[in-house]
Each structure stands twice: as structure tokens, then as C-alpha cells.
Amino acid sequence: MKRIFLLISVCLILSCKETVVSDFQDKPVVESYLYADNSPVVKISKLIAFKEDMVFSTMDVTKLTVAITDMTAGKKYLLSSLGDGSYENKDLVIGAGKSYQLSFPYNGNEVTATTVVPEKPQNVTLSASTIAIPQRGTTETPGAAEMPSAVEVNWTNNDQSYYLIVVKNVESEKIAIDSRINSSQDFFRNQPLNTSHYEINPRSFKFYGMHRVILYKIQPEYVLFFQETSNSSLSLTEIQANILNGFGIFTAMNSVSTYLYVGKP
């Protein structure tokens, strides 16, 4: 589950590991998503200066002293370097409802960020477990084929928390709904919302078969991050969603999955 969301985040935000920025500052770029019931991974990278005369620090992003503190329990965990700017600690399992702080020294400053892990979404239901979509691009279905009604996703949201829905085809062999479109992207998602209802448009589906409908409960810093990257040309290295003395994001989320099968009439 966490790999799905990370893939989506990387596809939306990063085109490469390092990014050129016009206003150079030697600050680290952080990308970390804490998932309840999983161990944390923190990715740290460097900026690239746009001029040759910019002065870099000697900081090596593969040799930092990175820690995550469980603020609820008052326990600090050091993370081990994986050698590519990624850090992890499998002894730390992220817990729902807990507060965590990331910290590490970089270029004379202490880089910090704090987030709270939300509880799981509650009472998640779909209005249908299967839908039938006519195949397009074949001689069997000329003209405009009749589409099924939208699939309603409902959940409890008494405090106007934010949510994000990701729908992913989980079939190993992909059968396209429209044979004229050659696409390998097997997922789609909505904008973050703070309601308790969402309608999935049947035209959003690109493939037949089983789909995982993942409802993520997310934090405000991710909403800000999503809006900044979606509505402008800003990249990960130009956003300080909640990173002090650095760029990027350190956030937490929790999720519930349901399943929807897309077949032919």
C-alpha cells in the first residue's frame, strides 16, 4: 500500500533525484511519508546550483545523523543509511495517533519537522462492488456506449479532516477498456477533500479487472504540499511544507482499502 502512494508522489513531484533551482541555498530536500503500522523511510537529497560559482557545503547526504523521535513515548530512534540518501529503522513501527519529529544536523543548522499520524478512516463503503463498462475502440461497440452510474465512496468525517482517494488496478495482465489508448498508468486519484463523500467517474477507469480503492486520511501539510505542486510549477525543492531549515515534506497518513471489479456488460 505504501509503495502505491510513494509511486504516485514521485510521479507527481519528481522527474529526477536532484532539481535545479533559481534561488540556491544549500539546504537538504526531505521526502518522507509515515504510514501507520509500517517502519519509516526518509529520503534526503541535495539541491543543484544554477550557477557554477555557487558555494556548496561538504555535507554528504548518505552520511547524516538522522533520527525520528516518538514524541508520544519520548523515545528517539536513529535511522540507518541505505547508501543512496535513504534512511530507515525497522525497529520503529509507526503508530496511529502518535506524534513524530524528524531531526538531523545539516550545514550548521538543525533540520526538523513534526507530524501526527491520523487514525484510520472509519465506516468506508462503496455503492457497488462491481460495474460494467463497454469496451471502446472495437467494432462491437460503435458510437457512444452507455456508461454505468458513478460509484459512490462514503465514510465518516465528523471533524472535517482531509482525505485522498487512490484507485489502482491490481491485475498482473492489463486489459484496456479503450483499445485505441496505449497507457501504462494503472492508477488515478482525486484532489484532497474534507468531505465524507466522493463519486468515482466510470470514465476514469482505463483497465478491466479488480481495482483497489484506497482512502487515505492525510494531514494539512500534505494538502498544502499537494496544492503547491499541482497548481504551479514548483518542485519538491522549492516547497517547505513543514520542514524547518530544509525543503520538502515530512508527513503521516493512514488508510483503508476496499475493492471494485470492472467488467464488461
Backbone torsions as a table, in degrees:
resi	resn	phi	psi	omega
1	MET	NA	-46.0	-176.9
2	LYS	-67.1	-30.5	179.3
3	ARG	-65.5	-35.5	178.3
4	ILE	-60.5	-48.8	-176.6
5	PHE	-67.9	-38.6	179.2
6	LEU	-64.7	-40.3	177.0
7	LEU	-59.2	-44.3	180.0
8	ILE	-63.3	-43.4	-179.2
9	SER	-62.5	-44.1	-178.9
10	VAL	-66.0	-41.3	179.4
11	CYS	-62.5	-37.4	-178.0
12	LEU	-76.4	-31.9	-166.7
13	ILE	-110.4	-42.5	-171.0
14	LEU	-111.2	131.7	171.7
15	SER	-101.7	-16.4	175.6
16	CYS	-157.3	173.8	-174.8
17	LYS	-70.0	-34.1	-178.4
18	GLU	-122.5	151.2	-173.7
19	THR	-130.1	139.7	176.3
20	VAL	-82.3	132.1	177.7
21	VAL	-126.1	151.6	-174.5
22	SER	-81.7	-31.1	-178.9
23	ASP	-108.2	84.3	-169.2
24	PHE	-71.9	131.4	169.0
25	GLN	-139.4	137.7	-178.5
26	ASP	-82.3	76.6	176.9
27	LYS	-119.8	151.3	179.9
28	PRO	-76.8	156.7	176.1
29	VAL	-111.1	121.5	-175.4
30	VAL	-109.3	137.5	172.2
31	GLU	-139.2	111.6	-178.2
32	SER	-151.0	130.3	178.1
33	TYR	-122.6	115.5	179.3
34	LEU	-88.3	127.1	179.7
35	TYR	-113.2	130.3	179.2
36	ALA	-55.7	137.6	178.4
37	ASP	73.4	13.1	177.1
38	ASN	-125.8	161.7	175.2
39	SER	-85.0	148.3	-174.9
40	PRO	-80.9	149.5	170.2
41	VAL	-130.1	131.9	179.2
42	VAL	-119.0	126.0	177.9
43	LYS	-105.9	126.0	-179.5
44	ILE	-125.1	131.1	178.5
45	SER	-135.8	169.3	-179.1
46	LYS	-103.3	157.6	172.6
47	LEU	-80.5	162.8	172.4
48	ILE	-115.0	128.3	178.7
49	ALA	-72.7	150.3	179.0
50	PHE	-91.3	-6.1	176.4
51	LYS	-126.4	149.3	-177.7
52	GLU	-71.2	-21.8	-176.2
53	ASP	-89.2	5.0	176.9
54	MET	-68.7	142.8	-176.3
55	VAL	-97.3	122.0	177.5
56	PHE	-94.1	152.9	169.6
57	SER	-82.3	170.7	178.9
58	THR	-92.0	13.1	-177.7
59	MET	-64.3	133.0	177.7
60	ASP	-106.1	115.9	-175.1
61	VAL	-68.7	-9.0	177.4
62	THR	-93.3	-3.7	-175.2
63	LYS	-131.3	41.4	179.7
64	LEU	-93.7	158.3	175.6
65	THR	-97.6	91.6	-173.6
66	VAL	-101.6	133.4	-179.3
67	ALA	-137.0	149.9	170.7
68	ILE	-123.5	126.3	-180.0
69	THR	-104.0	126.7	171.6
70	ASP	-76.8	99.2	-175.4
71	MET	-67.1	-26.9	180.0
72	THR	-71.2	-42.5	-179.1
73	ALA	-92.9	-13.7	-178.5
74	GLY	71.6	32.8	-177.7
75	LYS	-120.5	134.8	-177.5
76	LYS	-104.8	133.9	-179.9
77	TYR	-117.9	125.3	173.2
78	LEU	-83.2	140.2	-179.2
79	LEU	-100.6	145.6	179.9
80	SER	-93.9	140.6	179.0
81	SER	-76.4	136.8	175.8
82	LEU	-95.8	-0.2	173.8
83	GLY	94.0	-4.8	-179.0
84	ASP	-124.4	18.5	-174.9
85	GLY	94.1	-2.7	176.9
86	SER	-96.4	146.2	-179.7
87	TYR	-134.4	145.3	179.7
88	GLU	-149.8	162.8	172.2
89	ASN	-147.6	106.2	-176.5
90	LYS	-75.0	-11.2	176.9
91	ASP	-77.4	-18.9	179.7
92	LEU	-95.7	120.1	176.1
93	VAL	-111.5	121.6	-175.0
94	ILE	-69.1	132.8	-177.1
95	GLY	-113.8	139.8	178.3
96	ALA	-62.6	139.2	178.4
97	GLY	84.9	-4.6	-178.1
98	LYS	-94.4	156.5	177.8
99	SER	-106.5	136.9	-178.5
100	TYR	-129.8	144.1	177.2
101	GLN	-123.0	129.0	173.5
102	LEU	-91.8	141.1	177.8
103	SER	-154.1	142.6	171.4
104	PHE	-167.1	146.4	177.9
105	PRO	-78.9	142.4	178.9
106	TYR	-153.9	119.0	174.1
107	ASN	53.3	43.0	176.5
108	GLY	85.5	-0.9	178.9
109	ASN	-121.6	156.0	173.7
110	GLU	-95.6	117.0	177.8
111	VAL	-87.4	125.6	-178.7
112	THR	-138.1	156.7	174.2
113	ALA	-162.0	145.8	-177.5
114	THR	-130.2	142.9	176.3
115	THR	-147.4	161.6	178.6
116	VAL	-119.4	133.8	-179.4
117	VAL	-81.3	118.8	-179.8
118	PRO	-71.6	160.7	173.5
119	GLU	-73.3	165.2	178.6
120	LYS	-64.5	146.9	171.6
121	PRO	-58.0	146.1	-174.7
122	GLN	-112.4	143.7	171.8
123	ASN	56.1	49.2	-179.0
124	VAL	-81.4	126.7	179.7
125	THR	-136.9	153.6	172.4
126	LEU	-113.0	145.9	179.1
127	SER	-74.0	-14.4	178.7
128	ALA	-152.6	149.1	176.1
129	SER	-100.4	-16.1	176.4
130	THR	-141.5	148.3	171.4
131	ILE	-137.9	155.3	-179.6
132	ALA	-115.9	121.7	-179.2
133	ILE	-119.2	124.4	179.1
134	PRO	-63.3	140.3	176.9
135	GLN	-72.0	141.3	-178.3
136	ARG	-114.2	158.5	179.1
137	GLY	83.8	14.9	177.9
138	THR	-123.5	164.9	178.9
139	THR	-72.8	-15.4	-178.8
140	GLU	-74.5	-24.5	-177.2
141	THR	-127.9	67.8	178.8
142	PRO	-71.5	152.8	177.2
143	GLY	74.5	-164.7	-178.4
144	ALA	-84.7	114.2	179.1
145	ALA	-83.8	149.4	-178.8
146	GLU	-73.4	129.7	-178.9
147	MET	-97.7	150.5	177.1
148	PRO	-72.0	169.2	177.5
149	SER	-69.2	158.9	177.3
150	ALA	-62.6	148.2	176.8
151	VAL	-91.4	122.9	-178.3
152	GLU	-88.8	130.0	173.4
153	VAL	-108.4	125.7	-179.3
154	ASN	-126.6	148.8	177.0
155	TRP	-156.7	169.7	178.5
156	THR	-88.4	129.7	178.2
157	ASN	-144.6	84.4	-175.9
158	ASN	-85.0	-11.8	-175.3
159	ASP	-121.8	15.7	178.5
160	GLN	58.5	37.9	173.5
161	SER	-68.8	164.6	-178.9
162	TYR	-97.0	145.6	-178.3
163	TYR	-136.5	155.7	176.8
164	LEU	-136.9	134.2	179.7
165	ILE	-108.5	129.6	174.7
166	VAL	-121.7	130.5	178.5
167	VAL	-116.4	122.6	-175.5
168	LYS	-129.7	131.8	173.2
169	ASN	-73.4	128.7	-175.3
170	VAL	-107.9	10.6	179.3
171	GLU	-77.1	140.5	177.2
172	SER	-73.2	-31.6	176.4
173	GLU	-109.1	117.0	-174.5
174	LYS	-91.3	127.6	176.3
175	ILE	-114.2	113.1	-174.8
176	ALA	-70.5	141.0	175.4
177	ILE	-73.3	-39.4	176.4
178	ASP	-112.4	108.1	-175.5
179	SER	-68.2	-12.2	-179.9
180	ARG	-83.5	-13.0	-177.5
181	ILE	-106.6	123.2	178.8
182	ASN	-101.2	97.8	-176.5
183	SER	-133.1	138.6	177.2
184	SER	-103.4	-5.1	-178.8
185	GLN	-77.2	110.8	-173.5
186	ASP	-102.7	20.1	177.5
187	PHE	-141.2	160.4	170.1
188	PHE	-148.6	163.1	-177.4
189	ARG	-148.5	165.2	179.2
190	ASN	-102.6	176.4	171.3
191	GLN	-74.3	150.4	174.5
192	PRO	-57.6	140.1	-179.4
193	LEU	-141.4	156.8	179.8
194	ASN	-118.0	36.0	176.1
195	THR	-103.1	-166.2	177.2
196	SER	-126.3	23.2	-174.2
197	HIS	-154.4	141.3	175.1
198	TYR	-151.6	142.6	178.5
199	GLU	-109.9	123.4	178.3
200	ILE	-87.3	118.3	178.7
201	ASN	-72.6	124.0	179.9
202	PRO	-56.4	-26.8	179.9
203	ARG	-71.5	-9.4	177.4
204	SER	-75.6	-21.4	-178.2
205	PHE	-75.8	135.9	179.8
206	LYS	-109.5	-17.7	-176.0
207	PHE	-134.7	155.0	172.0
208	TYR	-82.1	166.8	175.6
209	GLY	107.2	-168.6	-176.2
210	MET	-78.3	137.9	177.6
211	HIS	-125.1	139.4	172.8
212	ARG	-93.5	124.6	177.9
213	VAL	-103.2	108.4	-174.5
214	ILE	-105.7	121.4	175.1
215	LEU	-102.1	113.4	179.0
216	TYR	-98.1	132.3	167.9
217	LYS	-92.7	122.1	-171.6
218	ILE	-120.9	170.0	-177.3
219	GLN	-103.3	159.6	-177.9
220	PRO	-56.5	-32.7	-179.3
221	GLU	-66.0	-31.5	176.8
222	TYR	-73.0	-34.9	177.0
223	VAL	-61.0	-45.8	177.1
224	LEU	-60.4	-45.4	179.5
225	PHE	-60.2	-45.3	179.8
226	PHE	-62.7	-44.9	-178.4
227	GLN	-65.5	-41.1	-179.1
228	GLU	-64.5	-42.3	-177.4
229	THR	-78.6	-26.2	-177.6
230	SER	-85.6	-32.5	-172.4
231	ASN	-101.9	4.9	-179.4
232	SER	-149.9	-178.0	178.1
233	SER	-92.3	9.5	-179.0
234	LEU	-64.8	143.0	176.7
235	SER	-106.7	177.8	-179.8
236	LEU	-55.2	-35.5	-175.2
237	THR	-77.3	-4.4	-179.8
238	GLU	-112.8	8.3	-176.6
239	ILE	-119.7	130.8	176.3
240	GLN	-115.9	69.2	-175.4
241	ALA	-56.5	-48.4	176.5
242	ASN	-155.9	25.1	-179.2
243	ILE	-98.9	119.7	175.3
244	LEU	-87.3	126.8	-178.5
245	ASN	67.4	28.5	177.3
246	GLY	-165.0	-177.2	178.5
247	PHE	-117.8	166.2	174.6
248	GLY	102.5	-146.4	-173.4
249	ILE	-152.4	145.4	172.0
250	PHE	-133.6	107.2	-172.6
251	THR	-142.3	171.1	-177.4
252	ALA	-134.0	155.9	-179.6
253	MET	-155.2	163.7	177.0
254	ASN	-140.2	155.2	-171.9
255	SER	-148.9	161.2	172.0
256	VAL	-134.2	137.4	-179.6
257	SER	-110.5	139.8	168.9
258	THR	-127.0	172.4	-174.5
259	TYR	-129.5	145.8	-178.0
260	LEU	-138.0	129.3	179.5
261	TYR	-101.4	129.6	178.2
262	VAL	-107.9	115.8	-178.3
263	GLY	-123.1	-174.6	177.3
264	LYS	-96.5	153.4	177.8
265	PRO	-60.5	NA	NA
